[in-house]
Each structure stands twice: as C-alpha cells, then as structure tokens.
Amino acid sequence: MTRSRAQDPNVCGVTAAIAVIEGKWKTSLLWLLESGPRRPGELRRWLPGLSEKVLTQALRELAEDGVVHREVHDVLPPKTVYSLTAFGRDLAAALNPVAEWGHRRLERLREDGREREAAS
C-alpha cells in the first residue's frame, strides 16, 4: 500500500492504520518506544539487522504520521531522542488487543506443532 493511499479519506480506517505501522520494523520501534524515549543507537542495538538507513526512514515516517516525536538536543555531538506522542500512545494502546491475539495465535501454532510431533 502506498502512503498516499493511506491518507485517502475514502479508504477503510483499518487500512489507514495499517499503513502507519506496515513494514518490518515499525511495530518493533513502537514497542520499544512505548517503554520510554530512546536514542537511535539504542534502537539499533535492540533490533539487530535494522540498518541505519531503514531506521531513519521508519522514524521519519512515524514522525510524519504524528506517532513519534523527534527531539534534537543542541550539544556536541548532536543528540537525538525519539519518543511516542500522545497519538502514538493511542496507537500502541489500540494495538495491544492485536498483540494479545498474536500471542494466542503463536501458542496455538506451538500446540498444533506438538500435536503433530506426538502423532508422528
């Protein structure tokens, strides 16, 4: 889905919300920022495999969507801190039931796998 389609007022609300969090890293970034402000280096350490370029792009898009606040401190070397906005905390709260459903699904898959192993 394109970001412009997600801003179309005639699109489903779920589609518009998913456009904000789609991508491999955005939900993980939201999860990390839910516990408090973090610097970019800290986010990369928590998410091995996340390149600096992709991190920057994801954070920029989340900021454009009003979900993340970027604060630059006027010190040398420059210090940038990212945190959730109130709108971002609303999104995180809205995603909690989805996360709980996902955990139940994973448990169900584990149980199904154990049942298949026992049957073979």
C-alpha positions in Angstrom: 0.0 0.0 0.0 1.3 3.5 -0.7 1.4 6.1 1.9 -0.7 8.4 -0.2 -3.5 5.8 -0.4 -3.4 5.6 3.4 -4.3 9.3 3.5 -7.3 8.9 1.2 -10.4 9.8 3.2 -12.4 7.1 1.3 -10.2 4.2 2.5 -11.1 1.9 5.3 -9.9 3.0 8.7 -8.1 -0.2 9.3 -6.2 0.2 6.0 -5.2 3.7 7.1 -4.0 2.5 10.4 -2.0 -0.4 8.9 -0.3 2.0 6.5 1.2 3.7 9.5 2.6 0.5 11.0 3.3 -1.5 7.9 6.9 -2.6 7.3 9.3 -4.9 9.1 10.4 -2.6 11.9 7.7 -0.1 12.7 5.8 -2.2 15.2 9.1 -3.2 17.0 10.0 0.5 17.1 6.6 1.4 18.6 7.0 -1.4 21.2 10.5 -0.1 22.2 9.4 3.5 22.4 6.4 2.5 24.5 8.7 2.0 27.4 10.2 5.5 27.1 12.4 7.8 24.9 15.3 6.2 23.1 18.2 7.3 21.0 18.7 5.9 17.5 21.8 3.9 18.5 19.9 2.3 21.3 17.0 1.3 19.0 19.5 -0.3 16.6 21.1 -2.3 19.4 17.7 -3.7 20.4 16.9 -4.6 16.8 19.8 -6.4 15.2 19.6 -6.4 11.4 18.0 -2.9 11.3 20.2 -0.7 9.2 20.7 3.0 10.0 19.0 3.9 6.7 15.9 1.9 7.3 15.8 3.1 10.9 16.0 6.7 9.8 13.3 6.2 7.2 10.9 4.4 9.6 11.3 7.0 12.3 10.8 9.8 9.8 7.6 8.2 8.5 6.3 7.6 12.1 7.1 11.3 12.9 5.3 12.4 9.7 2.3 10.4 10.8 2.3 12.1 14.2 3.2 8.9 16.1 6.8 9.7 17.1 8.4 12.9 18.4 11.9 13.7 17.4 13.9 15.9 19.8 17.3 17.2 18.9 19.4 18.5 21.7 21.8 21.3 20.9 25.0 19.7 22.2 28.2 18.4 20.5 28.0 15.7 19.3 24.3 16.2 18.4 21.9 14.1 20.5 18.6 13.0 19.1 15.9 11.3 21.1 12.7 9.7 19.9 9.6 9.2 21.9 5.9 8.4 21.4 3.5 11.3 21.0 0.1 11.1 22.7 -1.2 10.0 19.3 1.5 7.3 19.2 0.5 6.1 22.7 -3.1 5.9 21.5 -1.9 3.7 18.6 0.1 1.5 20.9 -3.0 1.1 23.2 -5.1 0.2 20.1 -2.5 -2.4 19.1 -2.5 -4.2 22.5 -5.5 -6.4 21.7 -3.9 -7.3 18.3 -0.7 -8.2 20.1 -2.6 -10.4 22.6 -4.4 -12.1 19.7 -1.0 -12.7 18.1 0.4 -14.3 21.2 -2.7 -16.6 21.4 -2.1 -17.5 17.7 1.6 -18.3 18.4 0.6 -20.5 21.3 -2.0 -22.3 19.1 0.7 -22.9 16.5 3.1 -24.3 19.1 0.3 -26.6 20.4 -0.5 -27.7 16.9 3.2 -28.5 16.2 3.4 -30.5 19.4 0.3 -32.5 18.4 1.8 -33.2 15.0 5.1 -34.3 16.6 3.3 -36.6 19.0 1.2 -38.1 16.2 4.3 -39.0 14.1 
